[in-house]
Amino acid sequence: MKVYDYQWAASFGMDATTAAVELVRDGIDTVLVRNQIDPLPTSGVDQEGYLASGTPVSLATDRAWSDALRAAGLRVYQTTTLFFDPGLLQLFPDARPVNANGNPHVGFDWYLGVCPTHDGYLAAKIDRLKRVATELEPDGLFLSFTRYPGFWENWVPDYTFNNGDRFCFCSRCRAQFAADLGLDLAPGDVATKAGFILEVHGAEWNAWRARRIVEVIDRIAAAARAARPDLEIMLNTLAFPASDFNGLDVRREIAAQDLAMLRGSVDRFELMTYLQILNRPDAWLQTSVADARRALPDRPLYCTLQVAPLYTEGIHAGRGRALEISAEALDHSARVALTAGADGLVFYHWTDFLVDEAAGGCKRAVLRGLSSA
């Protein structure tokens, strides 16, 4: 269960021990949480209202919550938004990625990506995660936004990809790619050089970027395990099967998440099967899970499901997204995911279950029914 807020205290009057016991009653065995050492930026999912607790949140609050969860027998994973941190990006402005048109990433809505080859930015993140491992003693780290830039929430079935979606072609990435492969890149402006790379060395480029993501995860794991030797790594991955978008394989070619390459570095994998955001039917879960399972035959694989609808208003309106997720729909999606071969489910997020229950809904009863099945 993703629990990225303290609304269980601010809105529902629970203390940490009570909230942890209620999660156990809901059938939860693992909780993904946030912390003040490496705080989660505000996004279209994590609105400021969700993060409010009624009282200032401190590291001591995070530690007390984590201790209460573990005392209740739950596993605790601390979450990081690895390559999405607008505040930290301000300290490293040259970590702003560049697309294949030669344009710096200007972001979309709340999202602004980071180039994965910037060592200063990454070192700052790793320093934070070492503190998280030392001071909060989690069972694992949940690595989100561990990929090359892309606002995947927009990738509904009719989305058309172009060079503006392909990253990163900054001078640092181009130079490292050329040096690592012993290549001489064509002269010209950034767009010309990017075009040459994609046309002549596209396969090598995709593999090189995927290796970069693996190397980053290995660095994080080594640093965190110096403090917590048994710490696990759980990775947040795009859910698109290779057959989507006419076989483009966007998870690998756009985001540089190669599941087969990641298999040796990651203990558990989460597929972001946010069906309402992506405007996909339940049947898509079968294709998504089967595709990932071929690359991950021996790794736990989890599907994340939404409890409430998102991205239905403003610039996100008109994309065909459902305006409601009923309890019946949630139950059906969960059972399809498990039948498709998912080893378990992750839900975003617990507050939505509590809000639904307070309004007289039965989504929390669905959750408990799934865990007892």
C-alpha positions as CSV (number, residue, x, y, z in Angstrom):
1,M,0.0,0.0,0.0
2,K,1.2,3.5,-0.8
3,V,0.9,5.8,2.2
4,Y,2.5,9.0,1.1
5,D,0.6,11.3,3.6
6,Y,-0.4,11.6,7.2
7,Q,-4.1,12.0,6.5
8,W,-4.8,9.0,8.7
9,A,-3.9,11.3,11.5
10,A,-5.0,14.7,10.3
11,S,-8.4,13.7,8.8
12,F,-9.2,10.4,10.5
13,G,-7.8,10.9,14.0
14,M,-5.7,7.8,14.2
15,D,-2.3,7.6,16.0
16,A,0.5,5.7,14.3
17,T,-0.1,2.5,16.2
18,T,-3.8,2.5,15.3
19,A,-3.1,3.2,11.7
20,A,-0.6,0.4,11.5
21,V,-3.1,-2.0,13.0
22,E,-5.8,-0.9,10.6
23,L,-3.5,-1.6,7.7
24,V,-2.9,-5.1,8.9
25,R,-6.7,-5.5,9.2
26,D,-6.9,-4.5,5.6
27,G,-4.6,-7.4,4.7
28,I,-1.6,-5.2,3.9
29,D,1.9,-6.7,4.3
30,T,4.1,-3.9,2.9
31,V,3.8,-0.1,3.1
32,L,5.5,2.4,0.8
33,V,6.1,5.6,2.7
34,R,7.7,9.0,2.3
35,N,10.2,10.8,4.5
36,Q,11.7,14.3,5.3
37,I,15.3,13.3,4.5
38,D,14.5,12.8,0.8
39,P,11.0,14.3,0.5
40,L,8.7,13.6,-2.4
41,P,8.0,16.6,-4.6
42,T,4.4,17.7,-5.1
43,S,3.0,16.1,-8.3
44,G,-0.3,15.5,-10.0
45,V,-0.7,12.5,-7.7
46,D,0.8,13.9,-4.4
47,Q,-1.2,17.1,-4.0
48,E,-0.3,19.4,-1.1
49,G,-3.6,18.6,0.6
50,Y,-2.7,14.9,0.7
51,L,0.6,15.7,2.4
52,A,-0.9,17.9,5.1
53,S,-0.9,16.4,8.5
54,G,-2.4,19.1,10.7
55,T,1.0,19.5,12.5
56,P,4.4,19.9,11.1
57,V,5.9,16.7,9.9
58,S,9.5,16.0,11.2
59,L,12.0,13.2,10.8
60,A,10.9,12.1,14.3
61,T,7.3,11.7,12.9
62,D,8.6,9.6,10.1
63,R,10.6,7.4,12.4
64,A,7.7,6.9,14.8
65,W,5.4,5.9,11.9
66,S,8.0,3.5,10.5
67,D,8.5,2.0,13.9
68,A,4.8,1.6,14.4
69,L,4.5,-0.2,11.0
70,R,7.3,-2.6,11.8
71,A,5.9,-3.3,15.3
72,A,2.7,-4.3,13.6
73,G,4.6,-6.8,11.5
74,L,4.6,-4.8,8.3
75,R,7.5,-4.3,5.9
76,V,8.5,-0.7,5.3
77,Y,9.9,0.7,2.0
78,Q,11.1,4.3,1.9
79,T,10.3,6.0,-1.4
80,T,12.5,8.2,-3.5
81,T,11.6,10.1,-6.7
82,L,15.0,9.6,-8.1
83,F,15.1,11.6,-11.4
84,F,12.3,14.0,-10.5
85,D,13.2,16.6,-7.9
86,P,12.6,20.2,-9.0
87,G,14.2,21.6,-5.9
88,L,17.4,19.6,-6.3
89,L,17.5,20.4,-10.0
90,Q,17.8,24.1,-9.2
91,L,21.1,23.3,-7.6
92,F,22.3,21.4,-10.7
93,P,20.7,23.3,-13.7
94,D,22.9,21.5,-16.2
95,A,21.1,18.3,-15.2
96,R,18.1,19.4,-17.2
97,P,17.8,16.9,-20.0
98,V,17.8,17.7,-23.7
99,N,15.5,16.0,-26.3
100,A,16.4,14.8,-29.8
101,N,15.2,18.1,-31.2
102,G,18.0,19.8,-29.2
103,N,15.6,21.4,-26.8
104,P,16.0,21.4,-23.0
105,H,13.2,19.7,-21.2
106,V,10.6,22.3,-20.1
107,G,8.4,19.8,-18.3
108,F,4.7,19.2,-18.5
109,D,2.2,20.2,-15.9
110,W,4.0,19.3,-12.5
111,Y,6.6,17.1,-14.1
112,L,10.2,18.0,-14.9
113,G,12.7,15.2,-15.5
114,V,16.4,15.0,-14.8
115,C,19.3,13.7,-16.9
116,P,20.5,10.3,-15.4
117,T,24.2,11.0,-16.3
118,H,24.6,14.0,-14.0
119,D,27.0,12.8,-11.3
120,G,26.5,15.8,-9.0
121,Y,22.8,15.4,-8.8
122,L,23.0,11.6,-8.4
123,A,25.6,11.9,-5.7
124,A,23.3,14.3,-3.8
125,K,20.4,11.8,-4.0
126,I,22.6,8.9,-2.9
127,D,23.8,10.9,0.1
128,R,20.1,11.4,1.1
129,L,19.4,7.7,0.6
130,K,22.3,6.7,2.7
131,R,20.8,8.8,5.5
132,V,17.4,7.2,5.0
133,A,18.9,3.8,5.3
134,T,20.9,4.7,8.4
135,E,18.4,6.8,10.3
136,L,15.1,5.2,9.3
137,E,16.3,1.6,8.9
138,P,13.8,0.5,6.2
139,D,13.3,-3.0,4.9
140,G,13.8,-1.6,1.4
141,L,14.0,1.4,-0.9
142,F,11.2,2.0,-3.4
143,L,12.9,3.7,-6.4
144,S,10.4,5.7,-8.5
145,F,11.1,8.0,-11.5
146,T,14.2,5.8,-12.1
147,R,14.2,6.3,-15.9
148,Y,14.8,8.7,-18.7
149,P,12.3,11.6,-18.8
150,G,8.7,11.1,-20.0
151,F,5.3,12.0,-18.9
152,W,3.9,8.5,-19.2
153,E,0.5,9.6,-17.9
154,N,-0.1,11.1,-21.3
155,W,0.6,7.9,-23.1
156,V,-3.0,6.8,-23.7
157,P,-3.6,4.5,-26.7
158,D,-3.7,7.3,-29.4
159,Y,-0.5,9.0,-28.2
160,T,2.0,9.6,-31.0
161,F,5.7,9.6,-30.0
162,N,8.2,12.0,-31.7
163,N,11.7,13.2,-31.1
164,G,10.5,15.5,-28.4
165,D,9.9,12.4,-26.3
166,R,13.5,11.0,-26.7
167,F,16.1,11.9,-24.1
168,C,18.9,12.7,-23.3
169,F,21.1,14.3,-25.9
170,C,22.9,16.8,-23.7
171,S,26.6,17.2,-24.4
172,R,27.5,15.0,-21.4
173,C,25.3,12.1,-22.5
174,R,26.6,12.3,-26.1
175,A,30.2,12.5,-25.0
176,Q,29.9,9.5,-22.6
177,F,28.1,7.5,-25.2
178,A,30.7,8.1,-27.8
179,A,33.6,7.5,-25.4
180,D,32.1,4.2,-24.1
181,L,31.5,2.8,-27.5
182,G,34.6,4.4,-29.2
183,L,32.5,6.3,-31.7
184,D,33.0,9.5,-33.7
185,L,29.7,11.3,-33.8
186,A,28.7,13.4,-36.8
187,P,29.3,17.1,-36.6
188,G,26.4,19.6,-36.5
189,D,23.9,21.0,-34.0
190,V,22.3,18.9,-31.3
191,A,19.4,17.8,-33.4
192,T,21.7,16.6,-36.2
193,K,23.9,14.7,-33.8
194,A,20.8,13.2,-32.2
195,G,19.4,12.2,-35.5
196,F,22.7,10.5,-36.4
197,I,22.8,8.6,-33.2
198,L,19.2,7.4,-33.5
199,E,19.6,6.4,-37.2
200,V,23.0,4.8,-37.2
201,H,23.5,3.7,-33.6
202,G,19.9,3.4,-32.3
203,A,20.3,-0.1,-30.9
204,E,23.5,0.8,-29.1
205,W,22.0,4.0,-27.8
206,N,19.0,2.2,-26.3
207,A,21.3,-0.4,-24.7
208,W,23.7,2.2,-23.4
209,R,20.9,4.2,-21.7
210,A,19.4,1.0,-20.2
211,R,22.8,0.2,-18.7
212,R,23.0,3.6,-17.2
213,I,19.8,3.0,-15.3
214,V,21.2,-0.3,-14.0
215,E,24.5,1.3,-13.0
216,V,22.5,4.0,-11.0
217,I,20.5,1.4,-9.2
218,D,23.7,-0.6,-8.3
219,R,25.3,2.5,-6.9
220,I,22.3,3.3,-4.8
221,A,22.0,-0.3,-3.5
222,A,25.7,-0.5,-2.6
223,A,25.6,2.8,-0.7
224,A,22.4,2.0,1.2
225,R,23.4,-1.6,2.0
226,A,26.6,-0.3,3.7
227,A,24.2,0.8,6.4
228,R,21.5,-1.9,5.9
229,P,23.0,-5.1,4.4
230,D,19.7,-6.8,3.9
231,L,17.9,-3.8,2.4
232,E,15.9,-4.7,-0.7
233,I,15.4,-2.6,-3.9
234,M,11.9,-2.3,-5.3
235,L,11.6,-0.6,-8.7
236,N,8.8,1.4,-10.1
237,T,8.5,0.5,-13.8
238,L,6.4,1.5,-16.7
239,A,3.7,-1.1,-17.5
240,F,3.6,-0.8,-21.3
241,P,4.2,-4.1,-23.0
242,A,6.5,-4.1,-26.1
243,S,3.5,-4.6,-28.4
244,D,1.9,-1.3,-27.5
245,F,2.2,1.7,-29.8
246,N,2.7,-0.5,-32.9
247,G,5.6,-2.4,-31.2
248,L,7.7,0.7,-30.2
249,D,8.5,-0.9,-26.8
250,V,8.4,2.5,-25.1
251,R,9.5,1.1,-21.7
252,R,12.9,0.3,-23.2
253,E,13.2,2.8,-26.1
254,I,11.8,5.9,-24.4
255,A,12.3,5.3,-20.7
256,A,15.3,3.0,-20.9
257,Q,13.9,0.5,-18.5
258,D,15.1,-2.9,-19.8
259,L,13.6,-5.4,-17.4
260,A,15.9,-8.2,-18.4
261,M,18.9,-6.1,-17.7
262,L,17.4,-4.8,-14.4
263,R,16.6,-8.3,-13.2
264,G,20.0,-8.8,-11.6
265,S,19.9,-5.5,-9.7
266,V,16.3,-5.3,-8.4
267,D,14.6,-7.5,-5.9
268,R,11.0,-6.6,-6.6
269,F,9.2,-4.9,-9.5
270,E,6.1,-2.7,-9.6
271,L,4.2,-2.3,-12.8
272,M,2.4,1.1,-12.9
273,T,-0.9,-0.4,-14.3
274,Y,-2.9,2.8,-13.6
275,L,-5.7,1.8,-15.8
276,Q,-7.9,4.9,-15.5
277,I,-5.0,7.2,-16.2
278,L,-3.8,5.2,-19.2
279,N,-7.3,4.6,-20.5
280,R,-6.7,0.8,-20.7
281,P,-9.2,-2.0,-20.1
282,D,-8.8,-4.7,-17.6
283,A,-7.8,-7.1,-20.4
284,W,-4.6,-5.0,-20.9
285,L,-3.4,-6.3,-17.6
286,Q,-3.0,-9.8,-19.0
287,T,-0.7,-8.5,-21.8
288,S,1.2,-6.2,-19.5
289,V,1.9,-8.8,-16.9
290,A,2.8,-11.5,-19.4
291,D,5.2,-9.2,-21.2
292,A,7.0,-8.3,-18.0
293,R,7.0,-11.9,-16.7
294,R,8.9,-13.1,-19.8
295,A,11.8,-10.8,-18.7
296,L,11.4,-11.5,-15.0
297,P,10.7,-15.2,-14.6
298,D,12.0,-15.3,-11.0
299,R,11.3,-11.9,-9.5
300,P,8.2,-10.8,-7.6
301,L,6.0,-8.6,-9.9
302,Y,3.3,-6.4,-8.6
303,C,0.5,-4.4,-10.3
304,T,-0.4,-1.0,-9.0
305,L,-4.1,-0.1,-9.1
306,Q,-5.7,3.3,-8.5
307,V,-8.5,3.6,-5.9
308,A,-9.8,7.0,-7.3
309,P,-9.7,8.7,-10.7
310,L,-7.0,11.2,-11.7
311,Y,-6.2,13.5,-14.6
312,T,-9.7,14.3,-15.6
313,E,-9.7,18.1,-15.6
314,G,-7.8,21.1,-17.1
315,I,-5.1,20.2,-19.6
316,H,-5.8,16.5,-18.9
317,A,-9.4,16.6,-19.9
318,G,-10.7,15.1,-23.1
319,R,-8.4,12.1,-23.2
320,G,-11.2,9.5,-22.7
321,R,-10.3,8.8,-19.0
322,A,-13.1,7.4,-16.9
323,L,-14.5,9.8,-14.3
324,E,-15.1,7.2,-11.7
325,I,-13.6,4.0,-10.4
326,S,-16.3,2.0,-8.7
327,A,-15.8,-0.6,-6.0
328,E,-16.9,-3.3,-8.4
329,A,-14.4,-2.1,-11.1
330,L,-11.6,-2.0,-8.5
331,D,-12.4,-5.6,-7.4
332,H,-12.6,-6.8,-11.0
333,S,-9.3,-5.2,-12.0
334,A,-7.5,-6.6,-9.0
335,R,-8.7,-10.1,-9.7
336,V,-7.8,-9.9,-13.4
337,A,-4.2,-8.8,-12.4
338,L,-3.8,-11.7,-10.0
339,T,-5.2,-14.2,-12.5
340,A,-2.8,-12.7,-15.1
341,G,0.1,-13.8,-12.9
342,A,0.9,-10.7,-10.7
343,D,2.5,-11.8,-7.4
344,G,0.6,-9.2,-5.6
345,L,-1.0,-5.8,-5.8
346,V,0.0,-2.3,-4.8
347,F,-2.7,0.4,-4.3
348,Y,-2.5,4.1,-4.7
349,H,-3.4,5.0,-2.0
350,W,-4.7,4.3,1.5
351,T,-6.2,7.8,2.0
352,D,-8.6,7.1,-0.9
353,F,-9.8,4.0,0.8
354,L,-10.4,5.9,4.0
355,V,-12.2,8.7,2.2
356,D,-14.4,6.3,0.3
357,E,-15.3,4.5,3.5
358,A,-16.1,7.8,5.3
359,A,-18.5,8.6,2.4
360,G,-20.3,5.3,2.8
361,G,-18.5,3.5,0.0
362,C,-17.3,-0.1,0.1
363,K,-13.8,0.0,-1.5
364,R,-12.2,-0.8,1.8
365,A,-14.4,-3.9,2.0
366,V,-13.2,-4.9,-1.4
367,L,-9.6,-4.5,-0.2
368,R,-10.2,-6.8,2.7
369,G,-12.0,-9.2,0.5
370,L,-9.1,-9.5,-1.8
371,S,-6.6,-10.1,1.0
372,S,-8.7,-12.8,2.5
373,A,-9.4,-14.6,-0.8
